[in-house]
Amino acid sequence: MSFSEKYGPWALIAGASDGVGLAFGRALAKEGMKLILVSRSQAKLDAAAEELRRLGAECITVSADLSKPEGSTQAIAAAGSREVGLVVTNCGADSINSQFLDADIADWEGLAAMNVTTKLRLAHHFGRAMRECGKGGLILINSGACYSGMFGLATYCGSKGFVLNFAEGLWAELRHNGIDVLTMVLGQTDTPSYRATLAKSGQPIPEGWADPEDIAATALRQLPHGPIYNWGQTNDVAGFASGSPDDRRAKIVYIEQMTGDLTKRV
């Protein structure tokens, strides 16, 4: 199958208005995919959609706050009966820049919702339709923060750790239904939101940070080889993690073989 046959005809991108999300839009437009663009700012969405339509993509836009429960509901409603064969969840950056007790709990709840509840709802809704078709893909953009807790990033690290384990669990289940799952673990990346974070904290622009276009292209190549890809490393290297993607994948398969399908025993 071609890319669009395997993962199309529609792709939904959460956090699509700029940065990595928009880079995915460009890459998918070149693959002949139709696009559902979801983000908070309608003005930025309109600009993104105009650019992607010039590349030949059919687009619809959904202005939704994905830090709130109704955000994912709006995205699902906008997709309607369209056959969505690929979901990219790119939202979930920490723009709070505070220690845990120094920010309002509502801020942390919003960050956790983007990284946990929104991803759960989108994967559940569209994953069911993909299972019926026997094909599709889920890309969950992640951060190296998923591998450990860090000072000033307690909620961010905790929620990204959920994304890591959730993606691995989904991969273990959905690969049997023809659905590919990948969590793309990133380091420092040149995005508008990260530039704003650096400016707010007075930090310099880092050297050698990742380019969003390279990230999108690499993620689409790695999608059939999930569940994890660590940016800038081969799949047999652990790097900053406790085990390499190859090792973690083998462990998932081993545990499955040892325990069998537990759902059939209930």
C-alpha positions as CSV (number, residue, x, y, z in Angstrom):
1,M,0.0,0.0,0.0
2,S,1.0,3.6,-0.6
3,F,1.4,5.9,2.5
4,S,-2.1,7.4,1.9
5,E,-3.7,4.0,1.5
6,K,-2.1,2.7,4.7
7,Y,-2.7,5.8,6.8
8,G,-5.3,7.9,4.9
9,P,-7.3,9.4,3.5
10,W,-7.5,11.8,6.4
11,A,-4.9,12.7,9.1
12,L,-5.8,14.6,12.3
13,I,-3.0,16.8,13.7
14,A,-3.5,18.1,17.3
15,G,-1.3,21.2,17.8
16,A,-1.1,21.9,14.0
17,S,-0.8,25.6,13.7
18,D,3.0,26.0,13.8
19,G,6.3,24.3,14.7
20,V,6.3,20.5,14.6
21,G,2.6,20.2,14.0
22,L,2.7,22.4,10.9
23,A,5.8,20.5,9.7
24,F,3.7,17.3,9.9
25,G,1.1,19.0,7.8
26,R,3.6,19.9,5.1
27,A,5.0,16.3,5.0
28,L,1.5,14.8,4.9
29,A,0.3,17.1,2.2
30,K,3.1,15.9,0.0
31,E,1.9,12.4,0.6
32,G,-1.5,13.3,-0.7
33,M,-3.3,13.2,2.7
34,K,-6.3,15.3,3.6
35,L,-5.8,17.2,6.9
36,I,-7.8,18.0,10.0
37,L,-5.9,20.8,11.8
38,V,-6.6,21.3,15.5
39,S,-5.1,24.1,17.6
40,R,-6.2,26.9,19.9
41,S,-5.7,29.9,17.6
42,Q,-8.1,30.3,14.7
43,A,-5.9,32.9,13.1
44,K,-2.8,30.6,13.1
45,L,-4.9,27.7,11.9
46,D,-6.2,29.8,9.0
47,A,-2.6,30.7,8.0
48,A,-1.5,27.1,8.3
49,A,-4.4,25.8,6.2
50,E,-3.8,28.4,3.5
51,E,-0.2,27.2,3.2
52,L,-1.1,23.5,3.1
53,R,-3.9,24.1,0.5
54,R,-1.2,25.6,-1.7
55,L,0.6,22.3,-1.4
56,G,-2.6,20.6,-2.7
57,A,-4.0,19.3,0.6
58,E,-7.7,19.5,1.4
59,C,-8.0,20.9,5.0
60,I,-10.5,21.6,7.6
61,T,-9.6,23.6,10.8
62,V,-10.8,23.1,14.4
63,S,-10.2,25.8,16.9
64,A,-10.2,24.0,20.2
65,D,-8.4,24.3,23.6
66,L,-6.9,20.8,24.1
67,S,-6.1,21.5,27.7
68,K,-9.8,21.2,28.4
69,P,-12.0,18.1,28.2
70,E,-14.3,19.7,25.6
71,G,-11.3,20.3,23.3
72,S,-11.0,16.6,22.2
73,T,-14.8,16.4,21.9
74,Q,-14.7,19.4,19.5
75,A,-12.0,17.7,17.4
76,I,-13.8,14.4,17.2
77,A,-17.1,16.1,16.3
78,A,-15.4,18.1,13.5
79,A,-13.9,14.9,12.0
80,G,-17.4,13.5,11.8
81,S,-17.7,10.5,9.5
82,R,-14.4,11.2,7.7
83,E,-12.1,8.2,7.7
84,V,-9.1,9.3,9.8
85,G,-6.2,6.8,9.3
86,L,-3.5,8.8,11.1
87,V,-3.6,10.8,14.3
88,V,-0.6,13.0,15.4
89,T,-0.8,14.4,18.9
90,N,1.7,17.2,19.0
91,C,0.2,19.3,21.8
92,G,1.5,19.2,25.3
93,A,4.4,21.6,25.8
94,D,5.0,23.2,29.2
95,S,4.5,27.0,28.9
96,I,4.0,27.5,32.6
97,N,7.7,27.7,33.6
98,S,7.2,27.3,37.3
99,Q,7.8,25.0,40.2
100,F,4.8,22.9,41.1
101,L,3.6,24.8,44.2
102,D,4.2,28.2,42.7
103,A,1.5,27.9,39.9
104,D,-2.2,27.4,40.2
105,I,-3.5,23.8,40.2
106,A,-5.7,24.7,37.2
107,D,-2.6,25.3,35.1
108,W,-1.2,21.9,36.0
109,E,-4.5,20.2,35.4
110,G,-4.6,21.8,31.9
111,L,-1.1,20.5,31.1
112,A,-2.0,17.0,32.4
113,A,-5.2,17.1,30.3
114,M,-3.3,17.8,27.1
115,N,-0.8,15.0,27.7
116,V,-3.1,12.4,29.2
117,T,-6.9,13.0,28.7
118,T,-6.7,14.4,25.2
119,K,-4.4,11.7,24.0
120,L,-6.6,9.0,25.6
121,R,-9.7,10.3,24.0
122,L,-8.3,10.8,20.5
123,A,-6.6,7.4,20.5
124,H,-9.7,5.7,21.8
125,H,-12.1,7.2,19.3
126,F,-10.1,7.0,16.2
127,G,-8.3,3.8,17.2
128,R,-11.7,2.0,17.2
129,A,-12.4,3.1,13.6
130,M,-8.8,2.1,12.5
131,R,-9.3,-1.3,14.0
132,E,-12.5,-1.8,11.9
133,C,-10.4,-0.9,8.8
134,G,-7.4,-3.1,9.9
135,K,-5.0,-0.2,9.2
136,G,-3.9,3.2,10.5
137,G,-1.3,4.9,12.7
138,L,-0.9,6.9,15.9
139,I,2.1,9.3,16.5
140,L,2.4,10.6,20.0
141,I,5.0,13.4,20.1
142,N,7.0,13.1,23.4
143,S,9.9,14.6,25.2
144,G,13.1,13.2,26.8
145,A,11.5,14.3,30.0
146,C,9.5,11.1,29.8
147,Y,12.4,9.2,31.2
148,S,12.9,10.9,34.5
149,G,11.6,13.6,36.9
150,M,13.3,17.0,36.8
151,F,13.4,20.1,38.9
152,G,10.7,22.5,37.9
153,L,9.0,20.0,35.6
154,A,7.2,17.7,37.9
155,T,3.9,17.7,36.0
156,Y,5.5,17.8,32.6
157,C,7.8,14.9,33.3
158,G,5.0,12.9,34.9
159,S,2.6,13.4,32.0
160,K,5.2,12.7,29.4
161,G,6.1,9.5,31.3
162,F,2.4,8.5,30.8
163,V,2.7,9.1,27.1
164,L,5.7,6.8,26.9
165,N,4.0,3.9,28.7
166,F,0.7,4.5,27.0
167,A,2.3,4.4,23.5
168,E,4.1,1.2,24.4
169,G,0.9,-0.4,25.7
170,L,-1.1,0.7,22.6
171,W,1.6,-0.7,20.3
172,A,1.5,-4.0,22.1
173,E,-2.3,-4.2,21.5
174,L,-2.9,-2.5,18.2
175,R,-0.1,-4.0,16.2
176,H,-2.3,-7.1,16.0
177,N,-4.9,-5.0,14.3
178,G,-2.7,-3.5,11.6
179,I,-2.3,-0.2,13.5
180,D,1.2,1.3,13.9
181,V,2.0,3.3,17.1
182,L,5.0,5.5,17.6
183,T,6.0,7.9,20.4
184,M,8.6,10.3,19.0
185,V,10.8,11.3,21.9
186,L,12.4,14.7,21.2
187,G,15.1,16.8,22.8
188,Q,15.5,20.6,22.2
189,T,13.5,21.6,19.1
190,D,13.3,24.8,17.2
191,T,9.6,25.7,17.7
192,P,7.9,29.0,18.4
193,S,6.7,27.8,21.9
194,Y,10.2,26.7,22.9
195,R,11.7,29.9,21.7
196,A,9.2,31.8,23.8
197,T,10.1,29.6,26.8
198,L,13.8,30.4,26.4
199,A,13.1,34.1,26.0
200,K,10.9,34.1,29.1
201,S,13.6,32.5,31.2
202,G,16.5,34.4,29.6
203,Q,18.2,31.4,28.2
204,P,20.3,31.5,25.0
205,I,19.3,29.7,21.8
206,P,20.8,26.2,21.9
207,E,23.2,25.0,19.2
208,G,22.2,21.9,17.2
209,W,18.6,21.8,18.2
210,A,16.2,19.7,16.0
211,D,14.5,21.1,12.9
212,P,10.7,20.4,12.8
213,E,10.8,19.4,9.2
214,D,13.4,16.7,9.9
215,I,11.3,15.5,12.9
216,A,8.2,15.1,10.8
217,A,10.0,13.3,8.0
218,T,11.8,11.0,10.4
219,A,8.6,10.2,12.4
220,L,6.7,9.1,9.3
221,R,9.6,6.8,8.3
222,Q,9.8,5.4,11.8
223,L,6.1,4.9,12.3
224,P,6.1,1.2,11.1
225,H,8.9,0.5,13.5
226,G,7.4,1.6,16.9
227,P,6.8,2.0,19.7
228,I,9.6,4.4,20.4
229,Y,12.1,6.5,18.5
230,N,14.6,8.7,20.4
231,W,15.5,11.7,18.3
232,G,19.1,11.6,17.0
233,Q,19.8,8.0,18.1
234,T,19.6,4.6,16.4
235,N,17.1,2.1,17.8
236,D,19.7,-0.1,19.4
237,V,21.1,2.7,21.6
238,A,19.7,3.5,25.0
239,G,21.1,7.0,25.2
240,F,19.4,8.9,28.1
241,A,16.9,6.1,28.6
242,S,17.0,3.0,30.7
243,G,17.0,0.8,27.6
244,S,17.1,1.1,23.9
245,P,13.9,1.1,21.8
246,D,14.9,-2.3,20.5
247,D,15.3,-3.6,24.1
248,R,12.0,-2.1,25.2
249,R,10.2,-3.5,22.2
250,A,11.6,-7.0,22.9
251,K,10.5,-6.8,26.5
252,I,6.9,-5.9,25.5
253,V,6.7,-8.9,23.2
254,Y,8.3,-11.2,25.8
255,I,5.9,-10.2,28.5
256,E,3.0,-10.7,26.0
257,Q,4.2,-14.2,25.2
258,M,4.6,-15.1,28.8
259,T,1.3,-13.9,30.0
260,G,-0.9,-14.4,27.0
261,D,-3.9,-12.2,26.1
262,L,-5.1,-11.3,29.6
263,T,-8.3,-9.8,28.3
264,K,-9.4,-13.2,27.2
265,R,-9.2,-14.5,30.7
266,V,-11.6,-12.0,32.3
